[in-house]
Amino acid sequence: MCKTHSKMITPKLSSACYAVRAIKLFVSQDILKMMYHSYFHSVMKRGKQSKNIFRLQKRVVRIIKDVGIFQNIKYLAINITVYIFAYALCSY
């Protein structure tokens, strides 16, 4: 059975999210942003826009900014200069 591209990169993005969460207590926010761009964003920009990828992006931004699940990430992402998937602006 052929997997879609977004389903193939979702495990990679989940691993990147875990890596950011695991090291969060030991490094500064600048290091977390570098990890985001090197591990998460580099994979995300190759994928098509999907709801699952956007949810993982929201999760990693909230981990970096250390906020809860009800916080809107639109303004948080602007503060840490993160490219928000266009899916976010259309659907949420």
DOLUM-637177 format. One record per atom (N, C-alpha, C): residue number from 0; residue in three letters; atom name; x, y, z. Coordinates in steps of 0.1 Angstrom, whole numbers, plus 5000, padded with zeros to 4 digits. Example, Ala and Ser with C-alpha at 12.3 -4.5 7.8 and 13.67 -1.06 7.14 Angstrom:
BEGIN
+-----+------+------+------+-------+------+
: pos : code : site : east : north :   up :
+-----+------+------+------+-------+------+
:   0 :  ALA :    N : 5132 :  4943 : 5078 :
:   0 :  ALA :   CA : 5123 :  4955 : 5078 :
:   0 :  ALA :    C : 5132 :  4967 : 5078 :
:   1 :  SER :    N : 5128 :  4978 : 5071 :
:   1 :  SER :   CA : 5137 :  4989 : 5071 :
:   1 :  SER :    C : 5129 :  5000 : 5079 :
+-----+------+------+------+-------+------+
***
This chain:
BEGIN
+-----+------+------+------+-------+------+
: pos : code : site : east : north :   up :
+-----+------+------+------+-------+------+
:   0 :  MET :    N : 5008 :  4988 : 5000 :
:   0 :  MET :   CA : 5000 :  5000 : 5000 :
:   0 :  MET :    C : 5009 :  5012 : 5000 :
:   1 :  CYS :    N : 5006 :  5022 : 4992 :
:   1 :  CYS :   CA : 5014 :  5034 : 4991 :
:   1 :  CYS :    C : 5009 :  5045 : 5001 :
:   2 :  LYS :    N : 5019 :  5049 : 5008 :
:   2 :  LYS :   CA : 5016 :  5060 : 5018 :
:   2 :  LYS :    C : 5017 :  5074 : 5012 :
:   3 :  THR :    N : 5009 :  5083 : 5017 :
:   3 :  THR :   CA : 5010 :  5096 : 5012 :
:   3 :  THR :    C : 5022 :  5103 : 5018 :
:   4 :  HIS :    N : 5027 :  5113 : 5012 :
:   4 :  HIS :   CA : 5039 :  5120 : 5016 :
:   4 :  HIS :    C : 5038 :  5125 : 5030 :
:   5 :  SER :    N : 5026 :  5131 : 5033 :
:   5 :  SER :   CA : 5025 :  5136 : 5047 :
:   5 :  SER :    C : 5025 :  5125 : 5058 :
:   6 :  LYS :    N : 5020 :  5113 : 5054 :
:   6 :  LYS :   CA : 5021 :  5102 : 5064 :
:   6 :  LYS :    C : 5035 :  5097 : 5065 :
:   7 :  MET :    N : 5043 :  5099 : 5055 :
:   7 :  MET :   CA : 5057 :  5094 : 5056 :
:   7 :  MET :    C : 5065 :  5104 : 5064 :
:   8 :  ILE :    N : 5063 :  5117 : 5064 :
:   8 :  ILE :   CA : 5071 :  5126 : 5072 :
:   8 :  ILE :    C : 5066 :  5128 : 5086 :
:   9 :  THR :    N : 5054 :  5124 : 5089 :
:   9 :  THR :   CA : 5048 :  5126 : 5102 :
:   9 :  THR :    C : 5056 :  5120 : 5113 :
:  10 :  PRO :    N : 5061 :  5108 : 5111 :
:  10 :  PRO :   CA : 5070 :  5102 : 5122 :
:  10 :  PRO :    C : 5083 :  5110 : 5124 :
:  11 :  LYS :    N : 5089 :  5115 : 5113 :
:  11 :  LYS :   CA : 5101 :  5123 : 5114 :
:  11 :  LYS :    C : 5098 :  5136 : 5122 :
:  12 :  LEU :    N : 5086 :  5142 : 5119 :
:  12 :  LEU :   CA : 5083 :  5154 : 5127 :
:  12 :  LEU :    C : 5079 :  5151 : 5141 :
:  13 :  SER :    N : 5073 :  5140 : 5144 :
:  13 :  SER :   CA : 5071 :  5136 : 5158 :
:  13 :  SER :    C : 5084 :  5134 : 5165 :
:  14 :  SER :    N : 5094 :  5128 : 5159 :
:  14 :  SER :   CA : 5107 :  5126 : 5165 :
:  14 :  SER :    C : 5113 :  5139 : 5168 :
:  15 :  ALA :    N : 5112 :  5149 : 5159 :
:  15 :  ALA :   CA : 5118 :  5162 : 5161 :
:  15 :  ALA :    C : 5111 :  5169 : 5172 :
:  16 :  CYS :    N : 5098 :  5168 : 5173 :
:  16 :  CYS :   CA : 5091 :  5174 : 5184 :
:  16 :  CYS :    C : 5095 :  5168 : 5198 :
:  17 :  TYR :    N : 5097 :  5155 : 5198 :
:  17 :  TYR :   CA : 5102 :  5149 : 5210 :
:  17 :  TYR :    C : 5116 :  5153 : 5214 :
:  18 :  ALA :    N : 5125 :  5155 : 5204 :
:  18 :  ALA :   CA : 5138 :  5159 : 5206 :
:  18 :  ALA :    C : 5138 :  5173 : 5213 :
:  19 :  VAL :    N : 5130 :  5182 : 5208 :
:  19 :  VAL :   CA : 5129 :  5196 : 5213 :
:  19 :  VAL :    C : 5124 :  5195 : 5227 :
:  20 :  ARG :    N : 5114 :  5187 : 5230 :
:  20 :  ARG :   CA : 5108 :  5186 : 5243 :
:  20 :  ARG :    C : 5118 :  5180 : 5253 :
:  21 :  ALA :    N : 5126 :  5170 : 5249 :
:  21 :  ALA :   CA : 5135 :  5163 : 5258 :
:  21 :  ALA :    C : 5147 :  5172 : 5262 :
:  22 :  ILE :    N : 5151 :  5181 : 5253 :
:  22 :  ILE :   CA : 5163 :  5190 : 5257 :
:  22 :  ILE :    C : 5159 :  5204 : 5262 :
:  23 :  LYS :    N : 5146 :  5206 : 5262 :
:  23 :  LYS :   CA : 5141 :  5219 : 5266 :
:  23 :  LYS :    C : 5146 :  5224 : 5280 :
:  24 :  LEU :    N : 5147 :  5215 : 5289 :
:  24 :  LEU :   CA : 5151 :  5219 : 5303 :
:  24 :  LEU :    C : 5166 :  5223 : 5304 :
:  25 :  PHE :    N : 5173 :  5219 : 5294 :
:  25 :  PHE :   CA : 5188 :  5221 : 5295 :
:  25 :  PHE :    C : 5194 :  5231 : 5286 :
:  26 :  VAL :    N : 5186 :  5237 : 5277 :
:  26 :  VAL :   CA : 5192 :  5247 : 5268 :
:  26 :  VAL :    C : 5183 :  5259 : 5268 :
:  27 :  SER :    N : 5188 :  5270 : 5262 :
:  27 :  SER :   CA : 5181 :  5282 : 5260 :
:  27 :  SER :    C : 5171 :  5282 : 5249 :
:  28 :  GLN :    N : 5162 :  5292 : 5248 :
:  28 :  GLN :   CA : 5152 :  5292 : 5238 :
:  28 :  GLN :    C : 5158 :  5294 : 5224 :
:  29 :  ASP :    N : 5170 :  5301 : 5223 :
:  29 :  ASP :   CA : 5177 :  5302 : 5210 :
:  29 :  ASP :    C : 5181 :  5289 : 5205 :
:  30 :  ILE :    N : 5186 :  5280 : 5214 :
:  30 :  ILE :   CA : 5190 :  5267 : 5209 :
:  30 :  ILE :    C : 5178 :  5259 : 5205 :
:  31 :  LEU :    N : 5167 :  5260 : 5212 :
:  31 :  LEU :   CA : 5155 :  5253 : 5208 :
:  31 :  LEU :    C : 5150 :  5258 : 5194 :
:  32 :  LYS :    N : 5151 :  5271 : 5191 :
:  32 :  LYS :   CA : 5148 :  5276 : 5178 :
:  32 :  LYS :    C : 5157 :  5270 : 5167 :
:  33 :  MET :    N : 5170 :  5269 : 5170 :
:  33 :  MET :   CA : 5179 :  5263 : 5161 :
:  33 :  MET :    C : 5175 :  5248 : 5158 :
:  34 :  MET :    N : 5172 :  5241 : 5169 :
:  34 :  MET :   CA : 5168 :  5227 : 5167 :
:  34 :  MET :    C : 5155 :  5226 : 5159 :
:  35 :  TYR :    N : 5146 :  5236 : 5161 :
:  35 :  TYR :   CA : 5133 :  5236 : 5154 :
:  35 :  TYR :    C : 5136 :  5237 : 5139 :
:  36 :  HIS :    N : 5145 :  5247 : 5136 :
:  36 :  HIS :   CA : 5148 :  5249 : 5121 :
:  36 :  HIS :    C : 5156 :  5238 : 5115 :
:  37 :  SER :    N : 5164 :  5232 : 5123 :
:  37 :  SER :   CA : 5173 :  5221 : 5117 :
:  37 :  SER :    C : 5165 :  5208 : 5116 :
:  38 :  TYR :    N : 5158 :  5204 : 5126 :
:  38 :  TYR :   CA : 5151 :  5191 : 5126 :
:  38 :  TYR :    C : 5137 :  5191 : 5122 :
:  39 :  PHE :    N : 5129 :  5201 : 5125 :
:  39 :  PHE :   CA : 5115 :  5202 : 5122 :
:  39 :  PHE :    C : 5112 :  5209 : 5109 :
:  40 :  HIS :    N : 5116 :  5221 : 5108 :
:  40 :  HIS :   CA : 5113 :  5230 : 5096 :
:  40 :  HIS :    C : 5119 :  5224 : 5083 :
:  41 :  SER :    N : 5131 :  5219 : 5084 :
:  41 :  SER :   CA : 5137 :  5213 : 5072 :
:  41 :  SER :    C : 5129 :  5202 : 5066 :
:  42 :  VAL :    N : 5123 :  5194 : 5075 :
:  42 :  VAL :   CA : 5114 :  5183 : 5070 :
:  42 :  VAL :    C : 5100 :  5188 : 5066 :
:  43 :  MET :    N : 5095 :  5197 : 5074 :
:  43 :  MET :   CA : 5082 :  5202 : 5072 :
:  43 :  MET :    C : 5080 :  5210 : 5058 :
:  44 :  LYS :    N : 5090 :  5217 : 5054 :
:  44 :  LYS :   CA : 5089 :  5225 : 5042 :
:  44 :  LYS :    C : 5089 :  5217 : 5030 :
:  45 :  ARG :    N : 5093 :  5204 : 5031 :
:  45 :  ARG :   CA : 5093 :  5195 : 5019 :
:  45 :  ARG :    C : 5079 :  5188 : 5018 :
:  46 :  GLY :    N : 5071 :  5189 : 5028 :
:  46 :  GLY :   CA : 5058 :  5182 : 5028 :
:  46 :  GLY :    C : 5047 :  5190 : 5023 :
:  47 :  LYS :    N : 5036 :  5184 : 5019 :
:  47 :  LYS :   CA : 5024 :  5191 : 5015 :
:  47 :  LYS :    C : 5017 :  5195 : 5028 :
:  48 :  GLN :    N : 5008 :  5205 : 5026 :
:  48 :  GLN :   CA : 5001 :  5210 : 5038 :
:  48 :  GLN :    C : 4990 :  5200 : 5042 :
:  49 :  SER :    N : 4991 :  5197 : 5055 :
:  49 :  SER :   CA : 4980 :  5188 : 5060 :
:  49 :  SER :    C : 4978 :  5192 : 5075 :
:  50 :  LYS :    N : 4966 :  5187 : 5079 :
:  50 :  LYS :   CA : 4962 :  5190 : 5093 :
:  50 :  LYS :    C : 4972 :  5184 : 5103 :
:  51 :  ASN :    N : 4977 :  5172 : 5100 :
:  51 :  ASN :   CA : 4986 :  5165 : 5110 :
:  51 :  ASN :    C : 4999 :  5172 : 5111 :
:  52 :  ILE :    N : 5004 :  5177 : 5100 :
:  52 :  ILE :   CA : 5017 :  5184 : 5100 :
:  52 :  ILE :    C : 5015 :  5198 : 5108 :
:  53 :  PHE :    N : 5004 :  5204 : 5105 :
:  53 :  PHE :   CA : 5001 :  5217 : 5113 :
:  53 :  PHE :    C : 5000 :  5214 : 5128 :
:  54 :  ARG :    N : 4993 :  5204 : 5132 :
:  54 :  ARG :   CA : 4992 :  5201 : 5146 :
:  54 :  ARG :    C : 5005 :  5198 : 5152 :
:  55 :  LEU :    N : 5014 :  5191 : 5145 :
:  55 :  LEU :   CA : 5027 :  5189 : 5151 :
:  55 :  LEU :    C : 5035 :  5202 : 5152 :
:  56 :  GLN :    N : 5033 :  5211 : 5142 :
:  56 :  GLN :   CA : 5040 :  5224 : 5143 :
:  56 :  GLN :    C : 5035 :  5232 : 5155 :
:  57 :  LYS :    N : 5022 :  5232 : 5157 :
:  57 :  LYS :   CA : 5016 :  5239 : 5168 :
:  57 :  LYS :    C : 5022 :  5233 : 5181 :
:  58 :  ARG :    N : 5023 :  5220 : 5182 :
:  58 :  ARG :   CA : 5029 :  5214 : 5194 :
:  58 :  ARG :    C : 5043 :  5218 : 5197 :
:  59 :  VAL :    N : 5052 :  5218 : 5186 :
:  59 :  VAL :   CA : 5066 :  5222 : 5188 :
:  59 :  VAL :    C : 5067 :  5237 : 5192 :
:  60 :  VAL :    N : 5059 :  5245 : 5186 :
:  60 :  VAL :   CA : 5060 :  5260 : 5189 :
:  60 :  VAL :    C : 5055 :  5262 : 5204 :
:  61 :  ARG :    N : 5045 :  5255 : 5208 :
:  61 :  ARG :   CA : 5041 :  5256 : 5222 :
:  61 :  ARG :    C : 5052 :  5250 : 5232 :
:  62 :  ILE :    N : 5059 :  5240 : 5228 :
:  62 :  ILE :   CA : 5070 :  5235 : 5236 :
:  62 :  ILE :    C : 5081 :  5245 : 5237 :
:  63 :  ILE :    N : 5084 :  5251 : 5226 :
:  63 :  ILE :   CA : 5095 :  5262 : 5226 :
:  63 :  ILE :    C : 5091 :  5273 : 5235 :
:  64 :  LYS :    N : 5079 :  5278 : 5234 :
:  64 :  LYS :   CA : 5074 :  5290 : 5241 :
:  64 :  LYS :    C : 5069 :  5286 : 5255 :
:  65 :  ASP :    N : 5068 :  5274 : 5258 :
:  65 :  ASP :   CA : 5064 :  5269 : 5272 :
:  65 :  ASP :    C : 5050 :  5274 : 5276 :
:  66 :  VAL :    N : 5041 :  5272 : 5267 :
:  66 :  VAL :   CA : 5027 :  5276 : 5269 :
:  66 :  VAL :    C : 5018 :  5264 : 5268 :
:  67 :  GLY :    N : 5005 :  5266 : 5273 :
:  67 :  GLY :   CA : 4996 :  5255 : 5273 :
:  67 :  GLY :    C : 4989 :  5253 : 5259 :
:  68 :  ILE :    N : 4980 :  5243 : 5259 :
:  68 :  ILE :   CA : 4975 :  5239 : 5246 :
:  68 :  ILE :    C : 4964 :  5249 : 5241 :
:  69 :  PHE :    N : 4959 :  5257 : 5249 :
:  69 :  PHE :   CA : 4949 :  5267 : 5245 :
:  69 :  PHE :    C : 4954 :  5280 : 5241 :
:  70 :  GLN :    N : 4967 :  5282 : 5241 :
:  70 :  GLN :   CA : 4974 :  5294 : 5236 :
:  70 :  GLN :    C : 4974 :  5294 : 5221 :
:  71 :  ASN :    N : 4970 :  5305 : 5215 :
:  71 :  ASN :   CA : 4971 :  5307 : 5200 :
:  71 :  ASN :    C : 4985 :  5308 : 5196 :
:  72 :  ILE :    N : 4989 :  5300 : 5186 :
:  72 :  ILE :   CA : 5003 :  5300 : 5182 :
:  72 :  ILE :    C : 5006 :  5311 : 5172 :
:  73 :  LYS :    N : 4996 :  5317 : 5166 :
:  73 :  LYS :   CA : 4999 :  5327 : 5155 :
:  73 :  LYS :    C : 5008 :  5338 : 5160 :
:  74 :  TYR :    N : 5006 :  5343 : 5172 :
:  74 :  TYR :   CA : 5015 :  5354 : 5177 :
:  74 :  TYR :    C : 5027 :  5349 : 5183 :
:  75 :  LEU :    N : 5027 :  5337 : 5189 :
:  75 :  LEU :   CA : 5039 :  5330 : 5194 :
:  75 :  LEU :    C : 5049 :  5328 : 5183 :
:  76 :  ALA :    N : 5044 :  5323 : 5172 :
:  76 :  ALA :   CA : 5053 :  5319 : 5161 :
:  76 :  ALA :    C : 5059 :  5332 : 5155 :
:  77 :  ILE :    N : 5052 :  5343 : 5155 :
:  77 :  ILE :   CA : 5058 :  5355 : 5150 :
:  77 :  ILE :    C : 5069 :  5360 : 5159 :
:  78 :  ASN :    N : 5068 :  5358 : 5172 :
:  78 :  ASN :   CA : 5078 :  5362 : 5182 :
:  78 :  ASN :    C : 5091 :  5354 : 5181 :
:  79 :  ILE :    N : 5090 :  5341 : 5176 :
:  79 :  ILE :   CA : 5102 :  5333 : 5175 :
:  79 :  ILE :    C : 5106 :  5331 : 5160 :
:  80 :  THR :    N : 5100 :  5339 : 5152 :
:  80 :  THR :   CA : 5103 :  5339 : 5137 :
:  80 :  THR :    C : 5102 :  5325 : 5131 :
:  81 :  VAL :    N : 5090 :  5319 : 5132 :
:  81 :  VAL :   CA : 5087 :  5306 : 5127 :
:  81 :  VAL :    C : 5077 :  5307 : 5115 :
:  82 :  TYR :    N : 5080 :  5301 : 5104 :
:  82 :  TYR :   CA : 5071 :  5301 : 5093 :
:  82 :  TYR :    C : 5059 :  5292 : 5096 :
:  83 :  ILE :    N : 5047 :  5298 : 5096 :
:  83 :  ILE :   CA : 5035 :  5290 : 5099 :
:  83 :  ILE :    C : 5030 :  5284 : 5086 :
:  84 :  PHE :    N : 5027 :  5272 : 5086 :
:  84 :  PHE :   CA : 5021 :  5265 : 5074 :
:  84 :  PHE :    C : 5009 :  5273 : 5070 :
:  85 :  ALA :    N : 5007 :  5275 : 5057 :
:  85 :  ALA :   CA : 4996 :  5282 : 5051 :
:  85 :  ALA :    C : 4983 :  5275 : 5055 :
:  86 :  TYR :    N : 4983 :  5262 : 5058 :
:  86 :  TYR :   CA : 4971 :  5255 : 5062 :
:  86 :  TYR :    C : 4965 :  5262 : 5074 :
:  87 :  ALA :    N : 4974 :  5267 : 5083 :
:  87 :  ALA :   CA : 4969 :  5273 : 5095 :
:  87 :  ALA :    C : 4961 :  5285 : 5093 :
:  88 :  LEU :    N : 4965 :  5293 : 5083 :
:  88 :  LEU :   CA : 4959 :  5306 : 5081 :
:  88 :  LEU :    C : 4945 :  5304 : 5074 :
:  89 :  CYS :    N : 4944 :  5292 : 5066 :
:  89 :  CYS :   CA : 4931 :  5290 : 5059 :
:  89 :  CYS :    C : 4921 :  5283 : 5068 :
:  90 :  SER :    N : 4925 :  5274 : 5077 :
:  90 :  SER :   CA : 4916 :  5265 : 5084 :
:  90 :  SER :    C : 4914 :  5269 : 5098 :
:  91 :  TYR :    N : 4923 :  5276 : 5104 :
:  91 :  TYR :   CA : 4921 :  5278 : 5119 :
:  91 :  TYR :    C : 4920 :  5293 : 5122 :
+-----+------+------+------+-------+------+
***
